[in-house]
Amino acid sequence: MEVSFADPQLELIETHRAAETSLPFAVISTARARLSIIRASPDLVTLRQWRSFGLAPNAELPGQHSVPITDKWLMTVRFDNLEGPRTVVIAIKKIEPSGEVL
């Protein structure tokens, strides 16, 4: 799949300028690994079947999915089929102890 980013700042995760995102190192490192898995996957069905990847529909935002990065961080993605499978990374957000996503 092709990956693109809704927020240009998130594109920095995969570059030497990743620190400019102000995300913790563990989040940057794991996000890079998750993005590699998304790119290697042929389609959404494959990602859904890979349970350890943790892909889950976002109950609050139809059409979007959550991918856990760490126990306190989630990546929100949308899968588009514009000229082939494409994934758009929408956000990487921290989960508060109350369970609320910021």
N, C-alpha and C positions, 0 to 999 in steps of 0.2 A: 504494500500500500504506500501511497505517497502521503507525506505528512506536511501540513502547513500550520501556521500559527495565527490565531486571531489577534494576538497582542505581539507586536514586533519585539517587545522586551523579552518575551519568552524564547524567541529565536536564539538569544544569547546563551541559553542553557547548553547548546551543543558546540559552543566556540570557546576560545581561550578567554573570552570576556564574561564568562558565566558568573563570576563574582559580582558583576554589576547588577544582577537580578536581586541581590540581597537575600537570596534563598540559602538555607543551610547547606553545607557541603554534602551531607547525606541525601538531601532531597535532590540536588543537582545530579549526583552520581546515579541514584536509582531512577530518576526521570530519564536520564540518557539510556539506561538499560531498557526501560519500558518502551521508549520510542524506537529502539532497535528491534524489539519484539514486534511492535506494531508494523514497522516497515517490512519485516520478514514475513508477516502473515499474509496469506493470499486473500483473505476476506474476513468479514465480521463473524461468520459462523465458526471459523477456526478459533478465533480469539475467545468466543463464548464457551467453546468446548474445553479450552485449556483452563480448568478451574483455578489452578494456582496463580494465574495471572490476575484474578480478582475483578474482572470486568463486570460491572453491575449497572442496570438501567438507573438513571437519575429520576427518582420519584417526583421531584419538584419541577424538573425541566424536561418535558417529553422530547424525545429525539436525541437526548444527550446521555452519556454514560460516565460513570466514575471509575477510575483506576487507582487503587491505593498505591501510594509511593512509600510512605512510612506509616506508622501507627497514628501519626498526627497530621499527615498531609495527603491530599487527594488531587489527582489530575482529572479535569473534566474534559471530555472529548466528544466530538460529533462525527459521525461517519456519513460522508456524502458520496454519491455516485456520479459525480460530474466528470464525464470522460474517463471512466475507470474508477476503481476504489480510491477514495481519498479520505484521510483523517484530518480533522481540524482540531488542534489543541486549543481549548478555549481559556482555561485557567488552571493554575496550581494554587490551591488554597489550604490554609491551616484549619484543622478541626479543633474546636475548643473542647475542654473537658466535658462540657454539657452536651456535646454531640453536635453542636451548631457549627456549620461550615462558614468560615469568614471569607 
